[in-house]
Amino acid sequence: MTASTPIHRVPDDPVTRQALALAGVFQAASLVDELARTGQVDQRAWDTLIRATLDTNPESFEAIYGGHPNNLRRGLEVLESVIGRKQANPVVLRYGFTLLLLMNKLRRHTAMMDALGEKLTRIQGQAEHFGETHENVIASLGEAYQETLSTFKTRIVVQGDPSLLQSRMMPERVRACLLAGIRFALLWHQQGGRRWKLIAQRGALKKTLDRLG
Protein backbone atom coordinates (compact mmCIF):
# COMPACT_ATOMS: atom_id res chain seq x y z
CA MET A 1 0.00 0.00 0.00
CA THR A 2 1.30 3.45 -0.89
CA ALA A 3 0.89 6.59 1.15
CA SER A 4 -1.68 7.82 -1.35
CA THR A 5 -3.95 4.80 -0.99
CA PRO A 6 -7.25 5.97 0.50
CA ILE A 7 -8.25 4.37 3.78
CA HIS A 8 -11.87 3.34 4.00
CA ARG A 9 -12.67 3.47 7.70
CA VAL A 10 -14.83 0.61 8.88
CA PRO A 11 -16.57 0.48 12.26
CA ASP A 12 -13.85 -0.27 14.79
CA ASP A 13 -15.44 -3.13 16.68
CA PRO A 14 -14.23 -6.70 17.30
CA VAL A 15 -16.83 -8.42 15.07
CA THR A 16 -15.99 -6.21 12.08
CA ARG A 17 -12.28 -6.84 12.48
CA GLN A 18 -12.87 -10.57 12.89
CA ALA A 19 -15.07 -10.60 9.78
CA LEU A 20 -12.45 -8.84 7.66
CA ALA A 21 -9.64 -11.08 8.92
CA LEU A 22 -11.72 -14.19 8.31
CA ALA A 23 -12.56 -12.88 4.83
CA GLY A 24 -8.82 -12.89 4.17
CA VAL A 25 -8.65 -16.56 5.14
CA PHE A 26 -11.48 -17.52 2.80
CA GLN A 27 -10.17 -15.27 0.04
CA ALA A 28 -6.95 -17.28 0.14
CA ALA A 29 -8.97 -20.50 0.09
CA SER A 30 -10.99 -19.27 -2.89
CA LEU A 31 -7.90 -18.24 -4.87
CA VAL A 32 -6.23 -21.61 -4.22
CA ASP A 33 -9.29 -23.27 -5.70
CA GLU A 34 -9.29 -20.87 -8.67
CA LEU A 35 -5.60 -21.42 -9.34
CA ALA A 36 -5.95 -25.20 -9.15
CA ARG A 37 -8.92 -25.32 -11.52
CA THR A 38 -8.13 -22.55 -14.03
CA GLY A 39 -4.52 -21.48 -13.57
CA GLN A 40 -5.78 -17.90 -13.36
CA VAL A 41 -6.43 -15.63 -10.42
CA ASP A 42 -8.21 -12.38 -9.63
CA GLN A 43 -5.33 -9.89 -9.60
CA ARG A 44 -6.71 -7.48 -7.00
CA ALA A 45 -7.54 -10.30 -4.62
CA TRP A 46 -4.11 -11.87 -5.18
CA ASP A 47 -2.17 -8.62 -4.69
CA THR A 48 -4.06 -7.96 -1.45
CA LEU A 49 -3.11 -11.36 -0.03
CA ILE A 50 0.57 -11.15 -0.96
CA ARG A 51 1.00 -7.62 0.36
CA ALA A 52 -0.71 -8.55 3.62
CA THR A 53 1.65 -11.50 4.05
CA LEU A 54 4.71 -9.32 3.54
CA ASP A 55 3.49 -6.48 5.78
CA THR A 56 4.21 -7.96 9.19
CA ASN A 57 4.22 -4.57 10.91
CA PRO A 58 1.29 -2.63 9.43
CA GLU A 59 0.62 0.97 10.42
CA SER A 60 -3.05 0.17 11.09
CA PHE A 61 -5.54 -2.66 10.90
CA GLU A 62 -6.95 -1.27 7.63
CA ALA A 63 -3.48 -1.10 6.10
CA ILE A 64 -3.20 -4.89 6.27
CA TYR A 65 -5.76 -5.36 3.50
CA GLY A 66 -4.96 -2.21 1.57
CA GLY A 67 -7.42 0.21 3.10
CA HIS A 68 -10.73 -0.84 1.55
CA PRO A 69 -13.00 -3.86 2.24
CA ASN A 70 -13.44 -4.35 -1.52
CA ASN A 71 -9.88 -5.71 -1.57
CA LEU A 72 -11.36 -8.63 0.40
CA ARG A 73 -14.57 -8.81 -1.63
CA ARG A 74 -13.95 -12.40 -2.74
CA GLY A 75 -13.43 -13.50 0.83
CA LEU A 76 -16.44 -11.59 2.13
CA GLU A 77 -18.63 -13.36 -0.44
CA VAL A 78 -17.34 -16.75 0.73
CA LEU A 79 -17.95 -15.71 4.33
CA GLU A 80 -21.61 -15.18 3.47
CA SER A 81 -21.78 -18.87 2.59
CA VAL A 82 -20.16 -19.73 5.93
CA ILE A 83 -23.07 -18.14 7.78
CA GLY A 84 -25.52 -19.84 5.47
CA ARG A 85 -26.79 -17.04 3.25
CA LYS A 86 -25.31 -18.28 -0.02
CA GLN A 87 -24.56 -21.60 -1.68
CA ALA A 88 -21.24 -22.81 -0.32
CA ASN A 89 -18.37 -24.23 -2.36
CA PRO A 90 -17.43 -27.20 -0.16
CA VAL A 91 -13.86 -27.31 -1.46
CA VAL A 92 -13.23 -23.66 -0.61
CA LEU A 93 -14.82 -24.09 2.83
CA ARG A 94 -12.64 -27.13 3.49
CA TYR A 95 -9.51 -25.20 2.57
CA GLY A 96 -10.57 -22.27 4.75
CA PHE A 97 -11.39 -24.27 7.86
CA THR A 98 -8.21 -26.33 7.46
CA LEU A 99 -6.22 -23.08 7.37
CA LEU A 100 -7.77 -22.17 10.73
CA LEU A 101 -6.77 -25.57 12.09
CA LEU A 102 -3.20 -25.17 10.81
CA MET A 103 -3.03 -21.70 12.33
CA ASN A 104 -3.87 -23.12 15.75
CA LYS A 105 -1.12 -25.72 15.37
CA LEU A 106 1.35 -23.04 14.33
CA ARG A 107 0.48 -20.83 17.33
CA ARG A 108 1.45 -23.66 19.67
CA HIS A 109 4.74 -24.27 17.85
CA THR A 110 6.90 -21.37 19.02
CA ALA A 111 10.04 -22.47 17.18
CA MET A 112 8.16 -22.69 13.90
CA MET A 113 6.57 -19.28 14.47
CA ASP A 114 10.03 -17.80 15.03
CA ALA A 115 11.45 -19.54 11.96
CA LEU A 116 8.58 -18.30 9.82
CA GLY A 117 9.11 -14.76 11.10
CA GLU A 118 12.80 -14.90 10.16
CA LYS A 119 11.95 -16.19 6.69
CA LEU A 120 9.42 -13.39 6.14
CA THR A 121 12.00 -10.79 7.19
CA ARG A 122 14.37 -12.09 4.50
CA ILE A 123 11.59 -12.20 1.92
CA GLN A 124 10.69 -8.57 2.70
CA GLY A 125 14.18 -7.67 1.55
CA GLN A 126 13.59 -9.56 -1.67
CA ALA A 127 10.29 -7.75 -2.18
CA GLU A 128 11.98 -4.37 -1.77
CA HIS A 129 14.43 -5.34 -4.51
CA PHE A 130 12.20 -7.17 -7.00
CA GLY A 131 8.68 -6.00 -6.16
CA GLU A 132 6.05 -7.60 -3.93
CA THR A 133 4.52 -9.95 -6.50
CA HIS A 134 7.69 -10.85 -8.43
CA GLU A 135 8.02 -14.58 -9.01
CA ASN A 136 11.20 -14.74 -6.90
CA VAL A 137 9.21 -13.38 -3.95
CA ILE A 138 6.30 -15.75 -4.62
CA ALA A 139 8.74 -18.67 -4.84
CA SER A 140 10.24 -17.71 -1.48
CA LEU A 141 6.82 -17.39 0.15
CA GLY A 142 5.89 -20.80 -1.20
CA GLU A 143 9.13 -22.26 0.11
CA ALA A 144 8.50 -20.71 3.53
CA TYR A 145 5.11 -22.45 3.68
CA GLN A 146 6.59 -25.75 2.50
CA GLU A 147 9.37 -25.70 5.08
CA THR A 148 7.07 -24.88 7.99
CA LEU A 149 3.33 -25.55 7.78
CA SER A 150 3.68 -28.36 5.24
CA THR A 151 5.55 -30.38 7.84
CA PHE A 152 2.43 -30.80 10.01
CA LYS A 153 0.53 -34.08 9.70
CA THR A 154 -2.58 -32.04 8.94
CA ARG A 155 -2.20 -30.84 5.37
CA ILE A 156 -4.30 -29.19 2.71
CA VAL A 157 -4.67 -31.49 -0.27
CA VAL A 158 -5.42 -29.23 -3.22
CA GLN A 159 -7.89 -30.51 -5.80
CA GLY A 160 -7.73 -29.36 -9.39
CA ASP A 161 -6.33 -29.94 -12.86
CA PRO A 162 -3.21 -32.11 -12.39
CA SER A 163 -1.47 -30.59 -15.41
CA LEU A 164 -2.07 -27.07 -14.06
CA LEU A 165 -0.94 -27.99 -10.57
CA GLN A 166 2.35 -29.27 -11.99
CA SER A 167 2.94 -26.30 -14.28
CA ARG A 168 5.74 -23.79 -13.74
CA MET A 169 5.35 -21.66 -10.58
CA MET A 170 1.93 -23.13 -9.78
CA PRO A 171 2.99 -25.04 -6.63
CA GLU A 172 4.75 -21.91 -5.38
CA ARG A 173 1.73 -19.70 -6.11
CA VAL A 174 -0.62 -22.09 -4.34
CA ARG A 175 1.63 -22.31 -1.29
CA ALA A 176 2.09 -18.53 -1.19
CA CYS A 177 -1.68 -18.20 -1.20
CA LEU A 178 -1.99 -20.71 1.64
CA LEU A 179 0.61 -18.76 3.62
CA ALA A 180 -1.49 -15.64 3.13
CA GLY A 181 -4.45 -17.57 4.52
CA ILE A 182 -2.40 -18.39 7.60
CA ARG A 183 -1.45 -14.73 7.99
CA PHE A 184 -5.13 -13.73 8.03
CA ALA A 185 -6.02 -16.67 10.28
CA LEU A 186 -3.49 -15.44 12.84
CA LEU A 187 -4.93 -11.94 12.50
CA TRP A 188 -8.43 -13.33 13.07
CA HIS A 189 -7.29 -15.06 16.25
CA GLN A 190 -5.49 -11.91 17.44
CA GLN A 191 -8.75 -10.00 17.03
CA GLY A 192 -10.58 -12.49 19.25
CA GLY A 193 -11.87 -14.80 16.52
CA ARG A 194 -12.75 -18.35 17.55
CA ARG A 195 -14.55 -21.07 15.62
CA TRP A 196 -17.35 -21.37 18.18
CA LYS A 197 -18.11 -17.68 17.71
CA LEU A 198 -19.04 -18.31 14.07
CA ILE A 199 -22.20 -19.90 15.42
CA ALA A 200 -22.67 -17.89 18.61
CA GLN A 201 -22.23 -14.57 16.82
CA ARG A 202 -23.94 -15.44 13.56
CA GLY A 203 -26.46 -12.60 13.90
CA ALA A 204 -23.77 -10.00 14.59
CA LEU A 205 -21.66 -11.38 11.75
CA LYS A 206 -24.61 -11.14 9.35
CA LYS A 207 -25.16 -7.47 10.27
CA THR A 208 -21.45 -6.77 9.80
CA LEU A 209 -21.44 -8.34 6.34
CA ASP A 210 -24.50 -6.31 5.39
CA ARG A 211 -22.65 -3.16 6.47
CA LEU A 212 -19.50 -4.10 4.56
CA GLY A 213 -21.47 -5.19 1.51
Order of alpha helices (4+ residues) and beta strands (2+ residues): alpha-alpha-alpha-alpha-alpha-alpha-alpha-alpha-alpha-alpha-alpha
